[in-house]
Amino acid sequence: MRVHDVINNRYEVTKSIGSGSFGEVFLVHDNLDNREVAIKVIHERFSGGVHLRLFQEEFKTLASFKHPNLVSVYDFGFIGQRAFFTSEYIKGKDFNSGTKNLPPEKLLDCVVQVLRALEYIHSRGVIHRDIKPTNILITNDADAPQVKLLDFGLARHLEGAVDRYAAGTPAYMAPEAKLGIADSRSDLYSLGILLKKVFDQASTGAPDFLMQIAKRLLQENPSDRFSRANNVIRAINRSVEKAYELETPATQEAYLFSSGLVGREVEFERMVDVYRQAEKGNAECVVVTGERGVGKKTLLEEFKRVVQLEGGACFSGRSFEEVIGALAVREGKESPFNQNVGSKEDLLENVFRFLCACNRSSPVVLVLPEFQIADEIDGEILKY
């Protein structure tokens, strides 16, 4: 993939950000949403089987998280047989470079942010398994640097953490992780190594209490370490004048709004069943109704993930003009809404013909989350 290449008629490659064993990451301009995003593309030799499944799991895991100290993901798709997903682009430096010239209080702020991120993912039953400087970015904000934890390619759910093979970066792996056994304390051990390296590079060294915290994180026996990230924050609070909150208002909100489907499993299964029928050529309209706050948005987001992970296309917007415009970009065609038409009936017929002419290799799902405030023409299109 080269600079100025356009992926799926939407993402224009700006530059390469990095490359790993399983994929490449590029900075791209999203021509549909008019923003810069990062795009991670799996290597062609790993475009099927277990590697594809793990790549899909990484996206699903990140998509289920909503936390200010975790990178956000947007869309999943395919370039031919190669899977990709997009995420927010973080303008910053890796943890080592980003903390090099920070005053002690700013460094401590960054450490606490990492701990909040770890507490969050661990509470959701996930371990990262690859905590290292390049997977923790710090934004270029001298007054209030923000930490972002990324790259969940090796992450696993705690109940499946015995893999019988070592996963991670050897220089940052806990002793038990090298044996294929890991839990949340293994991530904390990796953080201990990271902190020790940061403290060693600091010109003024590190306060004794931080060295003691790092020492405890690096205990060979997991039982001798801190049992959870929040306990590390508590230990910091016992040694500094500033009392760090275990959760800020923003992180508290993350727990509230990323709990997944609750009580909407039947509706979700119904929508998936309709999608399965669409794959067979039997299109159908589904109307999701309910009071505010009952989980309609979460239901639609979960459904979108299923569609994209299975190779389908899902476009969401405030009107048919918006979602069909997005579909037209993907198809490389002119939107029927941009064509000169003589009447409403002509527009309806053009929309119908456009949808029929779209790529039929996989279903296309159009979502209008706020149809209750849609224009009259949207209702006419739906009836048509």
C-alpha positions in Angstrom: 0.0 0.0 0.0 1.4 3.4 -1.1 0.8 7.0 -0.3 -2.3 8.4 -2.2 -3.7 4.9 -2.6 -7.5 5.0 -1.9 -9.0 2.1 0.0 -12.6 1.1 -0.8 -13.1 4.5 -2.5 -13.0 6.1 1.0 -9.6 6.0 2.8 -6.7 7.9 1.2 -3.3 6.7 2.4 -1.2 9.6 3.9 1.7 7.7 5.3 2.8 4.5 7.0 2.8 4.5 10.7 4.2 1.1 11.5 4.4 -2.6 10.7 4.3 -5.7 12.8 4.3 -9.4 12.5 0.6 -9.6 11.5 -0.3 -6.3 9.9 0.5 -2.8 8.9 -0.8 0.5 10.2 -1.3 3.6 8.0 -2.5 7.2 8.6 -5.4 7.8 6.1 -7.8 10.5 5.4 -11.4 9.3 5.7 -13.0 11.1 2.7 -16.5 10.2 3.9 -16.3 11.6 7.4 -13.6 14.1 6.5 -11.1 13.2 9.3 -7.8 11.6 9.9 -7.9 8.0 11.1 -5.5 5.1 11.5 -6.1 2.0 9.5 -4.7 -1.4 10.5 -4.5 -3.9 7.7 -3.8 -7.6 8.2 -0.9 -9.0 6.1 -2.1 -11.0 3.1 -0.5 -14.2 4.3 -2.6 -14.0 7.4 -5.9 -13.2 5.7 -7.7 -16.4 6.7 -8.0 -19.0 9.4 -7.0 -18.4 13.0 -5.2 -15.1 12.2 -8.3 -13.6 10.7 -10.3 -14.7 13.7 -7.8 -13.1 16.1 -7.9 -9.9 14.1 -11.7 -9.9 14.3 -11.5 -10.5 18.0 -9.2 -7.5 18.5 -11.7 -5.3 16.8 -14.6 -6.7 18.7 -12.7 -6.3 22.0 -11.8 -2.7 21.3 -15.3 -1.9 19.9 -16.8 -3.1 23.2 -14.7 -0.6 25.2 -15.4 3.1 25.7 -12.8 4.7 27.9 -10.9 8.0 27.6 -7.5 6.1 28.0 -8.2 3.5 25.3 -8.0 4.0 21.6 -11.4 4.0 19.9 -12.2 1.9 16.8 -14.7 2.8 14.1 -15.2 0.4 11.2 -14.2 -3.1 10.1 -14.0 -4.1 6.5 -12.1 -6.0 3.7 -9.7 -5.0 0.9 -10.2 -8.0 -1.3 -9.4 -10.8 1.2 -7.4 -8.6 3.6 -9.3 -7.5 6.7 -8.8 -4.0 8.1 -10.2 -1.8 10.8 -10.0 1.9 11.5 -9.4 3.7 14.7 -8.8 7.2 16.1 -5.4 8.6 15.1 -3.4 9.7 18.2 -0.9 12.5 17.6 1.7 11.8 20.3 4.8 9.8 21.4 5.3 6.4 22.9 5.4 6.3 26.7 9.2 6.4 27.0 9.6 9.4 24.6 6.5 11.1 25.9 7.5 11.1 29.5 11.2 11.9 29.0 11.0 15.6 29.8 7.9 15.6 31.9 8.0 17.0 35.4 7.4 14.4 38.2 3.8 15.4 38.8 2.9 15.1 35.0 4.7 11.7 34.9 2.7 10.5 37.8 -0.5 11.7 36.1 0.4 9.6 33.1 1.1 6.5 35.2 -2.3 6.9 36.9 -4.0 7.1 33.6 -2.4 3.9 32.5 -3.6 2.3 35.7 -7.1 3.4 35.1 -7.1 1.9 31.7 -5.8 -1.4 33.0 -8.4 -1.4 35.8 -11.1 -0.9 33.3 -10.1 -3.7 30.9 -9.4 -6.1 33.7 -12.8 -5.4 35.2 -14.2 -6.3 31.8 -12.4 -9.7 31.9 -9.7 -8.8 29.5 -5.9 -8.9 29.8 -3.7 -7.0 27.4 -0.6 -9.2 27.4 1.6 -6.7 25.5 2.1 -3.7 27.8 5.2 -1.9 26.5 6.1 1.7 25.6 5.1 1.6 22.0 1.6 0.4 22.9 1.0 3.4 25.2 0.9 6.8 23.5 1.0 10.2 25.2 -0.7 13.1 23.4 1.3 16.2 22.5 -0.3 18.4 25.2 2.2 19.9 27.6 -0.4 21.1 30.0 -2.5 18.0 30.2 -1.0 15.0 28.4 -3.5 12.2 27.8 -2.6 8.5 27.8 -4.0 6.1 25.2 -3.5 2.3 25.5 -3.7 0.6 22.1 -2.9 -2.6 20.1 -5.0 -5.4 21.6 -3.8 -7.9 19.1 -2.6 -10.3 21.8 -5.4 -9.5 24.3 -7.4 -12.4 25.8 -10.4 -12.8 28.0 -9.3 -14.0 31.4 -11.3 -17.2 31.3 -9.2 -18.2 28.3 -5.8 -17.0 29.4 -4.0 -20.3 29.5 -2.8 -20.6 25.9 0.1 -23.0 26.3 2.3 -20.6 24.3 4.1 -17.4 25.3 2.5 -14.2 23.9 4.0 -10.8 24.3 7.2 -8.9 24.0 9.9 -11.0 25.8 11.6 -8.0 27.5 8.3 -7.0 29.2 6.8 -10.4 29.9 6.0 -11.7 33.4 7.6 -15.0 34.3 4.3 -16.8 34.2 3.4 -15.3 30.9 6.5 -16.9 29.4 4.9 -20.2 30.3 1.6 -19.3 28.6 -0.2 -18.5 31.9 -1.4 -15.0 32.5 -3.8 -12.9 34.4 -4.3 -9.2 35.3 -1.2 -9.3 37.5 0.9 -10.2 34.4 -0.1 -6.9 32.9 1.0 -5.1 36.1 4.4 -6.8 36.0 4.9 -5.5 32.4 3.9 -2.1 33.7 6.6 -2.5 36.4 9.3 -3.1 33.8 8.1 -0.1 31.8 8.2 2.2 34.9 11.6 1.0 35.9 13.0 1.8 32.5 11.4 5.2 32.7 12.7 5.9 36.1 16.2 4.8 35.1 16.2 7.3 32.2 15.0 10.2 34.4 17.7 12.7 35.1 16.6 13.3 38.6 15.7 9.7 39.3 12.4 8.7 40.8 10.9 9.2 44.3 11.6 6.3 46.7 7.9 5.5 47.0 7.6 5.0 43.2 10.7 2.7 43.2 9.1 0.7 45.9 5.9 0.4 43.9 7.8 -0.7 40.8 9.7 -3.2 43.0 6.4 -4.8 44.2 5.0 -4.9 40.6 8.1 -6.9 39.6 7.8 -9.6 42.2 8.3 -13.0 40.6 5.4 -14.6 42.4 2.1 -13.0 41.2 0.7 -13.3 44.7 3.3 -10.9 45.9 2.3 -8.1 43.5 -0.6 -5.7 43.7 -3.7 -7.7 43.0 -5.3 -4.9 40.8 -4.5 -1.6 39.2 -6.7 0.4 41.6 -4.5 -0.8 44.5 -1.5 0.7 42.8 -3.3 4.1 42.7 -4.2 3.7 46.3 -0.5 3.1 47.1 0.4 6.2 45.2 -2.2 8.3 47.1 -0.7 7.2 50.4 2.6 8.8 49.4 1.6 12.1 47.7 -0.3 15.2 48.7 -2.5 15.0 45.6 -5.2 12.3 46.0 -5.8 10.7 42.6 -9.3 9.6 42.0 -9.7 6.0 41.1 -12.2 7.1 38.5 -12.8 10.5 37.0 -16.3 11.5 35.7 -15.2 10.5 32.2 -14.0 7.0 33.3 -17.1 6.5 35.4 -19.1 7.2 32.3 -17.1 4.6 30.5 -18.3 1.9 32.9 -21.9 3.1 32.6 -22.0 3.1 28.8 -20.0 0.1 27.8 -21.8 -2.7 29.5 -23.0 -4.3 26.2 -26.4 -5.7 25.6 -28.6 -6.1 28.7 -32.1 -7.5 28.3 -32.0 -7.0 24.5 -30.7 -10.4 23.4 -34.0 -11.5 21.8 -34.2 -8.3 19.7 -30.5 -8.7 18.7 -31.0 -12.3 17.6 -34.0 -11.3 15.6 -32.0 -8.6 13.8 -29.2 -11.1 13.1 -31.7 -13.6 11.7 -33.1 -10.9 9.4 -29.5 -10.3 8.2 -29.0 -14.0 7.6 -32.1 -14.0 5.4 -30.8 -10.9 3.5 -27.7 -12.9 2.7 -30.0 -15.3 0.9 -31.6 -12.5 -1.0 -34.6 -11.9 1.2 -34.4 -8.2 2.2 -36.5 -6.9 5.0 -37.1 -3.7 7.0 -36.7 -3.8 10.8 -38.1 -1.1 13.0 -36.5 -0.7 16.5 -38.7 1.2 18.9 -38.5 2.1 22.6 -38.2 4.9 25.1 -35.0 6.9 25.5 -32.3 5.1 27.4 -33.5 1.5 26.9 -30.5 0.5 24.8 -31.5 1.1 21.1 -28.1 2.7 20.2 -26.1 -0.1 21.8 -28.3 -2.7 20.0 -27.6 -1.0 16.7 -23.9 -0.7 17.4 -23.6 -4.4 18.2 -25.6 -5.3 15.1 -23.3 -3.2 13.0 -20.2 -5.1 14.3 -21.8 -8.4 13.3 -22.5 -7.1 9.7 -19.0 -5.7 9.2 -17.1 -8.6 10.8 -18.9 -10.9 8.3 -17.9 -8.9 5.3 -21.2 -6.9 4.9 -21.5 -3.2 4.6 -23.4 -1.1 7.2 -24.0 2.6 6.9 -25.6 4.8 9.5 -26.9 8.3 9.3 -29.6 10.8 9.9 -31.4 10.4 6.5 -31.5 8.1 3.5 -29.7 10.9 1.6 -26.8 10.6 4.0 -26.5 6.8 4.2 -27.1 6.3 0.4 -24.5 9.0 -0.2 -22.0 7.0 1.9 -22.9 3.8 0.0 -22.4 5.7 -3.3 -18.9 6.6 -2.2 -18.1 2.9 -1.5 -19.6 1.9 -4.9 -17.8 4.6 -6.8 -21.1 5.9 -8.2 -23.1 9.1 -8.1 -25.7 9.3 -5.5 -29.3 9.4 -6.8 -29.8 12.4 -4.6 -27.2 14.3 -6.6 -29.0 13.7 -9.9 -31.4 16.1 -11.5 -34.9 14.6 -11.2 -38.2 16.0 -12.3 -40.4 14.8 -9.5 -40.5 12.9 -6.2 -41.6 9.8 -8.0 -38.4 10.0 -10.2 -36.2 10.3 -7.1 -37.9 7.3 -5.5 -37.4 5.2 -8.7 -33.7 6.4 -9.0 -33.1 5.4 -5.4 -34.6 2.0 -6.0 -32.6 1.4 -9.1 -29.4 2.6 -7.4 -29.9 0.1 -4.6 -30.6 -2.7 -7.0 -27.5 -2.0 -8.9 -25.2 -2.0 -5.9 -22.6 -4.7 -5.4 -24.6 -7.9 -4.5 -21.6 -9.9 -3.3 -22.7 -9.2 0.3 -25.7 -7.6 2.0 -25.9 -3.8 2.5 -27.5 -2.6 5.7 -28.8 1.0 6.0 -29.5 2.3 9.5 -31.4 5.5 10.4 -31.1 5.7 14.3 -33.3 8.8 14.5 -36.0 7.9 12.0 -38.6 9.5 14.3 -37.3 12.9 13.2 -36.7 12.0 9.6 -37.9 14.0 6.7 -41.1 13.1 4.7 -39.0 11.8 1.8 -37.4 9.2 4.1 -40.8 7.8 4.9 -41.7 7.7 1.2 -38.5 5.9 0.4 -39.1 3.3 3.1 -42.7 2.7 1.8 -41.4 2.5 -1.8 
